Amino acid sequence: MSMHDVEDATRSLTSNALANIVRLNRGPVDRRLAATALLGRNQLHPVESARVILKSNEVTTDEKRAALKALGRSTDRGTEALVIESLSDPDPFVVRDAAWSLARIGTRDTMRRLQQVDPRGSETLKADVEAAQRLLAFRLGEPGFGFDKRRLPRKAAMPADTIKKMKVSTVDPELLDKGRKAIALEAAGLDLIDDRATQVICLKQPLWFLPGKMAATEPETLMQRPGVAMAIFAHNGCTGVPFLKSYVLTEPGRGGVDIFVTRLRGQPTHVGKAKVSRSGLSFEIGALATRFDPPAEIAGHLTRDGTVKLETARVSTDFAAVAKRRLKPRPSDAPNVSDTAEPRSDR
């Protein structure tokens, strides 16, 4: 049954009514159908619904994946064990979604389990699992899972006659408050300061920079271990609801802290440096020559009260190079193909 069929069958039922069906196994629709509908409505507490789906004998692949994605957005306890069971699923798409959910909610025990995942000859699955391991390691401050700089694309060039200054401002508190539920769902596992954000208008797209608490209050810690310094949110063009676009990861390096901005599937799009000062963390990043983002440069400061102050925010309006990279075929043995591949569809 597709999600459209689920919506049609449960449209007249409130979320509370569906939750009661899941809890009591009694009502006008099947318990599994009610659980699937609840997950489709992005409830903040999906554990019980996901458990019903994942423990069912007749669950479909799409239902499994919906349950795993929901668990990856949950801050409830008891979710990790449910997701780990799906790492041995015969469907590689289910394994991939399980790995990415664990990247958000996993613990140190999860890291060992992710290292045991057999990609079954799939280079795509192998790259996804490795990226999930890396994000989990940065979340937990575990060294040894950083980026191989030799495999990163070169920095993107910014022709002087195409540079445009981005507009920088704080996010309206009322607008931020309206998006808080979406931020909580998207940023599960990330310890962010969610009551303040800096907005950048990049080629008409609003981006929100939300700082991590550790990076703001204990920037010295980033000199000793990896971490998630910030998260970058974008807006759905139709609904205006914010969604997580990129992670800003930091790792101790020579002469300061290395910064890597990555997409959700792990592909690095920007690199840079950060330094700890008396007032907080200063940073600068530049776009890599990937297929994802136009050339850009951003520099600023993260203060100890969690304020992101951007001093430089420039983007190139010349899309010719990006378009060429998107169209140019890559040999299968290219050393950085996993870092710059087109986003993979969910089948």
Backbone torsions as a table, in degrees:
resi	resn	phi	psi	omega
1	MET	NA	128.5	-179.8
2	SER	-76.6	167.6	178.7
3	MET	-65.0	-29.9	176.6
4	HIS	-64.4	-41.2	177.6
5	ASP	-64.1	-40.1	178.4
6	VAL	-61.3	-45.1	-179.6
7	GLU	-63.0	-41.8	-179.9
8	ASP	-62.7	-38.9	-176.0
9	ALA	-76.2	-20.3	-173.9
10	THR	-120.7	7.6	-174.2
11	ARG	-56.9	-35.1	-175.9
12	SER	-81.2	-6.3	-176.3
13	LEU	-99.8	136.1	177.2
14	THR	-75.5	166.0	177.4
15	SER	-62.2	-37.0	177.9
16	ASN	-64.5	-40.4	178.2
17	ALA	-64.7	-40.9	178.1
18	LEU	-65.1	-40.9	179.2
19	ALA	-62.6	-37.6	178.2
20	ASN	-66.4	-36.9	176.8
21	ILE	-64.2	-42.9	178.5
22	VAL	-63.2	-41.7	-174.9
23	ARG	-73.7	-40.6	-172.2
24	LEU	-103.1	-9.6	-177.7
25	ASN	55.7	43.9	-177.6
26	ARG	-152.9	127.4	179.0
27	GLY	161.8	-173.5	-174.9
28	PRO	-74.4	-14.8	177.9
29	VAL	-128.4	162.8	179.6
30	ASP	-61.1	146.7	-177.1
31	ARG	-60.6	-41.9	-179.1
32	ARG	-67.1	-37.4	177.3
33	LEU	-63.1	-42.2	178.0
34	ALA	-63.3	-41.0	179.3
35	ALA	-64.2	-43.1	179.1
36	THR	-63.2	-40.6	178.7
37	ALA	-64.2	-41.1	178.8
38	LEU	-61.7	-43.0	179.5
39	LEU	-64.7	-36.1	178.2
40	GLY	-65.8	-20.6	179.0
41	ARG	-92.3	8.9	176.0
42	ASN	56.0	51.0	176.8
43	GLN	-69.4	149.9	-176.7
44	LEU	-74.8	-19.6	-176.7
45	HIS	-124.7	80.6	-170.6
46	PRO	-92.4	3.8	-169.9
47	VAL	-60.4	-47.4	-176.4
48	GLU	-63.9	-42.8	178.4
49	SER	-64.5	-44.8	180.0
50	ALA	-62.6	-38.0	179.1
51	ARG	-62.9	-42.4	178.2
52	VAL	-58.7	-43.9	-177.9
53	ILE	-69.5	-49.2	-174.7
54	LEU	-70.4	-22.9	179.0
55	LYS	-92.5	-2.5	-179.0
56	SER	-74.8	146.9	-179.7
57	ASN	-79.2	-21.0	-174.4
58	GLU	-116.8	27.9	-177.0
59	VAL	-70.5	141.2	177.6
60	THR	-88.6	164.8	178.3
61	THR	-61.4	-42.3	-180.0
62	ASP	-62.5	-38.7	178.6
63	GLU	-67.0	-41.0	176.7
64	LYS	-58.4	-47.1	-176.2
65	ARG	-66.0	-38.0	176.9
66	ALA	-63.0	-40.5	179.5
67	ALA	-65.8	-42.4	-178.5
68	LEU	-66.7	-41.6	178.8
69	LYS	-63.8	-38.3	178.5
70	ALA	-65.9	-40.2	179.3
71	LEU	-65.3	-32.6	177.3
72	GLY	-67.7	-13.3	177.5
73	ARG	-104.8	9.8	-173.9
74	SER	-100.8	143.6	172.8
75	THR	-104.9	6.8	179.4
76	ASP	-73.4	149.8	174.6
77	ARG	-76.9	156.6	177.6
78	GLY	91.0	4.4	-177.6
79	THR	-87.2	-29.9	-172.4
80	GLU	-61.3	-46.6	-177.7
81	ALA	-61.9	-37.9	178.5
82	LEU	-61.2	-42.6	-176.9
83	VAL	-72.3	-40.1	-177.9
84	ILE	-57.5	-36.5	179.5
85	GLU	-58.4	-30.6	-177.1
86	SER	-80.3	-6.3	177.5
87	LEU	-67.8	-17.5	177.9
88	SER	-101.4	12.6	179.5
89	ASP	-65.8	143.2	179.5
90	PRO	-69.4	-18.6	-179.5
91	ASP	-87.3	120.4	-176.9
92	PRO	-64.3	-26.9	178.7
93	PHE	-70.3	-35.2	176.1
94	VAL	-67.1	-42.7	178.4
95	VAL	-61.1	-42.3	-179.8
96	ARG	-62.1	-45.8	-179.5
97	ASP	-67.1	-34.3	176.6
98	ALA	-64.8	-43.8	179.7
99	ALA	-61.1	-41.6	-178.1
100	TRP	-73.0	-30.9	174.0
101	SER	-66.6	-41.3	179.1
102	LEU	-66.8	-29.7	176.4
103	ALA	-61.1	-29.1	-178.6
104	ARG	-89.4	-34.1	-171.5
105	ILE	-117.9	-4.2	-171.3
106	GLY	-73.4	165.4	177.1
107	THR	-114.9	-173.0	179.7
108	ARG	-63.5	-31.9	175.1
109	ASP	-63.8	-33.1	179.2
110	THR	-63.2	-36.8	-178.4
111	MET	-56.8	-43.9	179.7
112	ARG	-64.5	-38.2	-179.7
113	ARG	-69.1	-38.1	178.0
114	LEU	-64.4	-32.9	179.3
115	GLN	-69.9	-15.6	-180.0
116	GLN	-94.0	-3.0	-178.0
117	VAL	-67.5	130.8	179.0
118	ASP	-94.3	114.3	-178.7
119	PRO	-71.5	-4.2	176.3
120	ARG	52.4	45.1	175.7
121	GLY	77.1	3.2	-178.3
122	SER	-94.1	113.7	178.4
123	GLU	-67.3	-33.9	178.5
124	THR	-63.8	-47.6	179.4
125	LEU	-64.7	-38.9	178.8
126	LYS	-60.3	-44.6	179.7
127	ALA	-64.2	-39.4	179.9
128	ASP	-65.8	-43.3	-178.9
129	VAL	-66.4	-40.7	178.2
130	GLU	-62.7	-40.8	178.4
131	ALA	-66.3	-37.1	177.2
132	ALA	-65.4	-41.1	176.0
133	GLN	-59.0	-42.7	-177.2
134	ARG	-64.7	-46.4	-179.7
135	LEU	-62.7	-43.3	178.7
136	LEU	-60.9	-41.9	179.6
137	ALA	-62.4	-43.0	178.6
138	PHE	-65.8	-39.6	177.1
139	ARG	-59.9	-39.5	-175.8
140	LEU	-90.7	-4.8	-178.6
141	GLY	74.8	25.9	-178.3
142	GLU	-90.6	122.4	178.4
143	PRO	-76.7	168.8	174.2
144	GLY	97.0	0.1	-179.9
145	PHE	-122.3	26.3	-175.9
146	GLY	-75.2	-172.7	-176.6
147	PHE	-87.8	142.9	172.2
148	ASP	-84.4	103.3	-173.5
149	LYS	-63.3	-24.0	179.5
150	ARG	-67.5	-20.9	-178.0
151	ARG	-96.2	-5.1	-178.4
152	LEU	-76.0	145.4	174.7
153	PRO	-63.5	163.7	177.9
154	ARG	-71.5	164.1	176.7
155	LYS	-65.6	144.5	179.4
156	ALA	-76.4	137.0	178.1
157	ALA	-79.5	146.7	179.0
158	MET	-123.3	94.1	177.8
159	PRO	-57.4	133.6	-173.5
160	ALA	-58.8	-34.0	-175.7
161	ASP	-82.4	3.0	-180.0
162	THR	-116.5	1.7	-173.9
163	ILE	-76.9	133.5	178.3
164	LYS	-126.2	136.2	178.9
165	LYS	-79.1	131.6	177.1
166	MET	-82.2	149.3	177.3
167	LYS	-84.6	129.7	-177.6
168	VAL	-118.3	135.5	178.2
169	SER	-158.4	168.7	171.7
170	THR	-81.5	156.4	179.0
171	VAL	-83.3	135.5	177.9
172	ASP	-56.5	126.0	-176.6
173	PRO	-54.6	-38.1	-179.5
174	GLU	-67.0	-41.0	177.8
175	LEU	-66.4	-40.0	178.4
176	LEU	-64.2	-40.1	179.8
177	ASP	-64.9	-37.5	178.4
178	LYS	-65.4	-30.8	-178.5
179	GLY	-91.8	4.4	-172.9
180	ARG	-64.1	-37.4	179.5
181	LYS	-63.7	-44.3	179.0
182	ALA	-62.9	-39.6	178.5
183	ILE	-63.8	-41.6	178.9
184	ALA	-61.9	-39.7	179.1
185	LEU	-68.0	-44.1	-174.9
186	GLU	-74.6	-30.7	-171.5
187	ALA	-104.7	24.0	177.5
188	ALA	-55.3	133.3	-179.1
189	GLY	90.6	-14.6	178.7
190	LEU	-102.0	130.5	-178.8
191	ASP	-92.0	84.9	-175.0
192	LEU	-101.7	156.9	169.8
193	ILE	-89.4	99.7	-168.9
194	ASP	-94.8	6.6	179.8
195	ASP	-101.1	5.5	175.8
196	ARG	-150.6	145.8	-179.2
197	ALA	-154.7	152.7	175.0
198	THR	-106.8	133.7	-178.0
199	GLN	-105.1	136.3	175.0
200	VAL	-123.8	131.1	175.3
201	ILE	-96.0	104.5	-178.0
202	CYS	-107.7	106.3	-178.3
203	LEU	50.9	50.7	176.7
204	LYS	73.5	0.7	177.8
205	GLN	-102.2	121.8	177.5
206	PRO	-73.9	130.1	175.5
207	LEU	-120.9	135.6	177.9
208	TRP	-108.4	127.8	175.1
209	PHE	-98.9	113.2	177.8
210	LEU	-110.2	121.9	-175.9
211	PRO	-78.6	152.2	170.8
212	GLY	-82.0	147.0	-176.3
213	LYS	-63.5	-41.8	-178.1
214	MET	-64.3	-43.7	-178.9
215	ALA	-62.7	-32.8	-178.9
216	ALA	-80.2	-45.3	-172.2
217	THR	-93.7	-26.0	-179.1
218	GLU	-133.0	58.2	-176.4
219	PRO	-60.6	-24.6	178.9
220	GLU	-61.4	-28.4	180.0
221	THR	-61.8	-31.0	-179.3
222	LEU	-69.2	-15.1	175.0
223	MET	-77.5	-14.4	-176.3
224	GLN	-111.3	-24.9	-177.2
225	ARG	-152.8	159.6	179.0
226	PRO	-65.1	161.3	178.7
227	GLY	-165.6	171.3	173.8
228	VAL	-103.2	107.1	-173.5
229	ALA	-81.9	-36.6	-178.1
230	MET	-153.6	169.0	169.6
231	ALA	-130.7	143.1	-179.6
232	ILE	-112.0	123.9	179.6
233	PHE	-108.2	145.3	172.3
234	ALA	-115.5	-178.7	-177.6
235	HIS	-119.6	136.5	171.7
236	ASN	-64.5	125.6	-175.5
237	GLY	-62.5	-26.8	-178.3
238	CYS	-89.1	-44.4	-173.7
239	THR	-99.5	-20.6	-175.8
240	GLY	76.9	4.5	-179.6
241	VAL	-77.0	130.5	-179.9
242	PRO	-70.7	145.3	175.2
243	PHE	-138.8	149.6	-176.9
244	LEU	-67.7	124.0	-178.2
245	LYS	-104.1	-43.1	-174.2
246	SER	-149.6	153.9	171.2
247	TYR	-101.8	143.7	172.7
248	VAL	-109.8	105.8	-175.1
249	LEU	-103.8	142.5	179.1
250	THR	-124.8	144.0	-178.0
251	GLU	-143.3	134.1	178.2
252	PRO	-56.2	135.4	179.1
253	GLY	-145.9	-178.5	179.5
254	ARG	-69.5	128.5	177.0
255	GLY	75.1	21.7	178.9
256	GLY	140.4	-146.9	-177.0
257	VAL	-118.5	129.7	175.6
258	ASP	-80.9	140.5	178.8
259	ILE	-115.8	136.5	175.2
260	PHE	-132.2	118.9	173.5
261	VAL	-94.8	124.3	-176.4
262	THR	-126.1	150.6	170.7
263	ARG	-71.5	171.9	-174.7
264	LEU	-63.8	-28.5	178.4
265	ARG	-90.1	10.2	170.6
266	GLY	99.2	-7.1	-178.0
267	GLN	-74.3	124.3	178.4
268	PRO	-71.6	135.2	-179.9
269	THR	-117.9	-23.1	179.5
270	HIS	-140.9	151.2	173.2
271	VAL	-134.6	160.5	179.3
272	GLY	-177.1	-163.0	-177.5
273	LYS	-134.9	154.2	174.4
274	ALA	-137.1	151.7	176.4
275	LYS	-136.0	144.2	179.0
276	VAL	-89.5	130.3	176.8
277	SER	-122.4	179.5	-178.6
278	ARG	-62.3	-32.3	-175.8
279	SER	-95.2	-5.6	179.5
280	GLY	151.9	-137.4	-174.5
281	LEU	-123.2	119.6	174.2
282	SER	-98.3	145.7	-174.7
283	PHE	-149.4	160.0	171.9
284	GLU	-150.4	138.7	-179.7
285	ILE	-136.7	155.3	176.4
286	GLY	-138.2	150.0	-176.9
287	ALA	-73.1	145.4	171.8
288	LEU	-86.8	161.2	179.3
289	ALA	-80.3	72.0	179.3
290	THR	-108.2	179.8	179.5
291	ARG	-87.5	1.9	-167.9
292	PHE	-98.9	-45.7	-171.0
293	ASP	-127.5	151.6	175.1
294	PRO	-71.5	159.1	176.3
295	PRO	-55.5	135.2	-177.5
296	ALA	-155.3	157.4	175.1
297	GLU	-136.3	133.3	178.2
298	ILE	-136.7	134.9	176.8
299	ALA	-142.4	148.4	-179.1
300	GLY	-178.8	-155.6	-172.3
301	HIS	-143.9	137.9	174.1
302	LEU	-111.0	111.4	-176.6
303	THR	-82.2	167.4	-176.1
304	ARG	-74.0	-7.1	174.1
305	ASP	-97.8	6.1	175.3
306	GLY	91.0	15.6	178.4
307	THR	-92.7	128.0	175.4
308	VAL	-94.7	118.1	179.0
309	LYS	-112.1	110.9	-179.4
310	LEU	-94.4	121.8	-179.6
311	GLU	-96.8	-29.5	177.6
312	THR	-128.7	129.6	176.4
313	ALA	-149.9	96.9	-176.2
314	ARG	-128.1	148.0	179.3
315	VAL	-139.6	148.8	177.5
316	SER	-92.8	136.5	178.6
317	THR	-93.1	6.3	178.3
318	ASP	-88.9	104.4	-177.0
319	PHE	-94.2	2.9	-174.8
320	ALA	-60.6	-43.7	-178.0
321	ALA	-67.0	-40.1	178.9
322	VAL	-64.7	-44.4	179.3
323	ALA	-61.7	-38.6	179.5
324	LYS	-65.5	-40.3	179.3
325	ARG	-66.2	-32.9	-180.0
326	ARG	-70.0	-31.8	-176.4
327	LEU	-91.5	-24.3	-175.0
328	LYS	-72.3	122.2	178.3
329	PRO	-69.0	148.5	179.2
330	ARG	-113.1	139.4	175.3
331	PRO	-63.9	149.5	-175.6
332	SER	-65.1	-21.6	-178.1
333	ASP	-100.1	16.5	178.4
334	ALA	-60.3	134.6	-173.8
335	PRO	-65.0	-24.5	-176.8
336	ASN	-115.6	24.9	-175.5
337	VAL	-62.6	-34.4	-178.3
338	SER	-72.3	-21.4	-179.1
339	ASP	-86.8	-19.2	-173.3
340	THR	-126.2	12.9	-178.8
341	ALA	-67.9	155.6	175.7
342	GLU	-61.0	151.3	177.1
343	PRO	-58.4	135.4	-178.4
344	ARG	-85.0	142.0	178.4
345	SER	-77.9	165.2	178.6
346	ASP	-91.0	27.0	176.1
347	ARG	74.5	NA	NA
